[in-house]
Amino acid sequence: MMLNYKAESKVAQASFVIKHKVYFTLCLILAVFDQMTKIVISSDFSLGESVSITSFFSLTYLKNSGAAFSFLADSGDLQRYFLLSISIVASLALIFWIQKTDVCYRQRLLGQSVLLAGAIGNLIDRALFGSVIDFIDLHYEGFYWPVFNLADSFIFIGVALLLFEGRQSKNSGEL
C-alpha cells in the first residue's frame, strides 16, 4: 500500500513539472522574441525614426519611460523604480499563480504564460534601460494608436485569454 502511494506521488510530481516546462518554455520563447525585435529596432533605427510599411502600419522607434500610454512618463527616477518594482512583483505573482494552476486549465495556463512573457519583456527593458522600447505604430487617417511593442501585445493577449476563459467556464456550466 505504501509503495503505491509513493509511486502515485512521483507520477503526480512528474506531470506537475512537465506542465510547467511547456508553459514556461513558451514564456521564455516569447520573451526572447520580444527582446530580439527590440534589439533589431534599436540597432537599425534612430530614436524617433519612423518607416511606413502600409497605409495603417509603421515601425517607429520610441522609448517610453512611463507605464501604458506613457502614464507617469515625466515622473523621474522614482517612477522608474516604482514601475520596475511593480513589474517584478507582478512577474513573481504570475509565476506563483502558474505553479498553483491545475494542468486541466490549459487556456488559463496559456494566458498566464503569454501574460508573463509580456511582463518579463518589458521588465527587462525597464531594468536595463530605464524605459521600454516601443515600435509598433498603428494608425488610420488622422487617428494614431499609441506606439507599443510585442510585450504589450502579449500582455493584452494573455489578459484576453484569461478573461475569455472565465467567461467560457460560466457559459459552459449553463449548457
TAMO-V721441 format. One line per field, one symbol per residue. ss: DSSP state (~ for helix, > for strand, _ for the rest). phi: phi as a letter, one per 20 degrees, with the letter a starting at -180 (. if undefined). A space follows every 10 residues. Layout:
ss->???
phi->???
This chain:
ss->_~~~~~~~~~ ~~~~~~~~~~ ~~~~~~~~~~ ~~~~~~~~~~ ~~~~_____> >>____>>>> >>>>___~~~ ______~~~~ ~~~~~~~~~~ ~~~~~~~~~~ _____~~~~~ ~~~~~~~~~~ ~~~~~~~~~_ _>>>>>>>>> __>>___>_~ ~~~~~~~~~~ ~~~~~~~~~~ ~~~~_
phi->.fffffffff ffffffffgf gffffggfff fffgffffff ffeedegnfc cfecfcccdc ecddedeglm fmfdemfgff ffffffffff fffffffgge efffefffff ffffffgfff gfffgffedm bdedbecdbb leecfgfbcf gfffffffff ffffffffff fffef
